[in-house]
Amino acid sequence: MDAEIKETLQKQLQLLSERSEEPGADLPALTYAMIEIVRYMDSSLAFTSLDK
């Protein structure tokens, strides 16, 4: 995975985490978004290791 993409995804995870602490936050939607980002990162890492 490109380092810039990974950094962007990590920042998105951090922002979603911060939003989850706000009053009235849509926790199910935030949790789903966070899980999807982590799944994407995991699958990208798996493909990267297969290329080596």
N, C-alpha and C positions, 0 to 999 in steps of 0.2 A: 504494500500500500504506500502510496506517495506520502511523504512526511507532512506535506502541507494539508492534505486531505485528512490525515489522522489527527493533526492538531486542531483542525476545524471541527471535526466530530467530537473531540474531547471537550472543546469549548462549548459546543451545543449541549453536551451532557451536563456540564457544569451549570449552564443557564437553566436547563430544565430542572435540575436539582434545586436551584435557588427558587425558582417559581413554585415548586411543590410546597415550599414553606409559607407562601403567601396565603392570607385568609381568602377563602372562596376558590382556591385553586382546584382545577378539574383533575384530581389525582388519577383517576383511571386513564384519562387521555395522556397525561404527562408520563405515567408509568409505561404505557404502551409505546409512546415515542422513544423513551429511553431504551426500552428492550429492543426495539427495531434498530436503533443506532448500534447497540452492542452486538446484535446479531450480524449486522453488516460488517462491523469491524472484525468480528471473529471469522466470518466467512472469507473476508479479504485476506486475513492473515493465513488462513488455511491454504488458499490458492497460492499465496506468495511462497509458502514453504514447499509446495509441490513443484514450483518452478525451479527450485534449486537442486 
